[in-house]
Amino acid sequence: MIVYTIKNENEPNEKMILRYKKMFFQTRVVNKLRNERYSQRPTTGRQMRKAAIIRETYRSLNAR
């Protein structure tokens, strides 16, 4: 997934960088890359349920 920002008028570079970082970390690409760096065991039922709860939290936040 590609994330980019366009600088607004009269916006300092630091503000634009902060906007970019926020958008980048919200995509959770970094987490996916870190998790796929090493091989892992298959997920257990408990781990699947925990991930489902986190997904549901994000979906409820996006629905607002």
Helices and strands as residue ranges (DSSP letters): H 13-26, H 29-35, H 45-63
